[in-house]
Amino acid sequence: MKNIMKRIFAMICVGARPNFMKAAPLLEEMKRAEGFSTFLLHTGQHYDKGMSDAFFKDLGMPRPDGYLGVGSGSHASQTALIMKRFEKTLIGKKPDIVLVVGDVNSTLACSLTAVKMGIAVGHVEAGLRSRDFTMPEEINRLLTDQISELLFTTSIDANENLRAEGIPKDKIFFVGNVMIDTLLRHRNKTKKSGILKALGLAPASGMDKGQKPYAVLTLHRPSNVDSKEPMERIILALITIGKDIPIVFPAHPRTIKMIGAFGMEKQLRRSGIILLPPLGYLDFLALMSGSTFVLTDSGGIQEETTALGIPCITLRNNTERPVTVTEGTNTVVGTDPVRIVREARRILSGKGKSGRIPRLWDGKAALRIVRILKKHFS
Ligand code: UD1
């Protein structure tokens, strides 16, 4: 007898910069696999060219099928506006499943809207926990996981977190890391990026005449940039590190705004930091891949540096991605200037962590998710 299978209609939701590289391989795999129709929904949480369009272009992603245009706002108003507008999309489209990625406000808002309409939610990158409730992302992660029907994890510790929160085993799937799928797919293309040449910098692996090794910095967590004190502590460390190695800093719009508000441009210039606007995916990957080390408060960059084998200094007091510390190249140091400088010097003296690639970070996470979805709906 012929097996007649219904097409699975998957709506993939994105909103902010760290979502795009997670959605790209899912879309690709669904297109490749038979039996899926997809709808890419962009909430518009991030809307600047450099925070959104540049990523679609670099990642070769199709234009979103739906755009909610919500923009910035307080947590409540941004979340509420996404829900209000997304509900209309869902009424019109009726997907079989809404897939959300990561932990931004769009992730929670789309999940909550879907589940209240009786539509199944799949959370990609489930189960990560920092146990730090001052982080909006921790609240987004925890709540999204509680209402998801399928939970796709990047590491075994995430499975354990979910089990400890009472989520049944048969909903949880350890599939690997979709963001690393994207990194592995695009790594070769970074050769085309002219960013290092333009800045007169050299990859740590091979220096041409007149080119210099460098470190990379990213900083955008509200806890680090929304008040003056932590930012000053970090800049103090950067001034010292900057004497040993130039630091390239592609800054998030939020951070640029706060640097201006605190009148810190002078201090930054004194530290020798090379301040840049946000970079696209390929330029940033090229920059990160060639660096001696990375300083960051981002979540995803802790994972990308581990995948690249580049030492990472995390400017936070905790991480929801412990596998990057236990297996990878990450060291969590907080914002104490003494600890930041000590770790940077350790790396510069050749004692940085080289780490190993965590299990299933092999470029096939999206493929595993697609197979699980097929089985789930068959
Ligand atoms: C959001 C995510 C965070 C993620 C980060 C990556 C939440 C709660 N936070 O933080 O987890 O690590 O994205 O970038 O969802 N802005 C612009 N242009 C834009 C977008 C934002 O200028 O395209 C400015 C606005 O002033 C805005 C501020 O950045 O108010 C913050 O944007 P928002 O989306 O609220 O949070 P992020 O800090 O970007």
Residues whose N, C-alpha, C, O or C-beta is under 5 A from the ligand:
A	BS01	UD1	A16 R17 P18 Q45 H46 Y47 D48 M51 S72 G73 D103 V104 N105 P136 E137 H220 P253 R254
